Amino acid sequence: MGELLVVASKVKDIVKGAGCNTGGGFVDALSKSVEDMVNRAVERAKGNGRKTVQAKDA
């Protein structure tokens, strides 16, 4: 996997605020999900003839 795309401390704060603990691989898995989501949005934008990724592509 490439670089981390989420702020680990912020993610952990949200999880802790909900009364839960963050497992060891959770932040990495979440970052991978974000990367996949971005890649799908890029492909959708390209498929619609745009170079600009917009909120509607998410």
N, C-alpha and C positions, 0 to 999 in steps of 0.2 A: 504494500500500500504506500501511497505517496505521503505527503506531509499531512499533519493533523489539521482538519478544517473547522474544528469546533474548539471553543475555549473550555478546556477540561475543568477548570475551577468553577466556571459559571454553570456547567452541566451538573457538577457535583453539588453545588449550592442548591440547585432546583430539586435534585433528588433528595438531598438531606432535608430541605424544607418540607418535603412531602412525607417525612418520617421514615425514609428508606436509606439503605446504604448502596454505594456504587460498586458493582463487581469489577474485577480487574480488567476485563476486556470490553466493558460497556462503551467507554469513550471511543475506543478504536472502531468498534462496530458501528457506532453512531456516525462517526466521521466517514466511514465507508458508505453508509446510507446516504449521507449528504453528497458525497462525490458522485454516486450513482444518480441521484436526483438532478444534480447540475448537468451531468452528461446527457440525461434524457431531455432536459430543458433546451440544451444547445441543439440537439438533434431535431427537436420540434420546431425551433426557430428557423433552422436551416431548411427544414422540410416546408416551411411556409415562406421561403424565399427572403428571410430576414437574417441580418448579421447581428441584430440586437436581441438579446434574450430579455424577455419581459415577464412580468409577474404572471401573466396568463400561461406561460410556458411551464410554470412550476407544477 
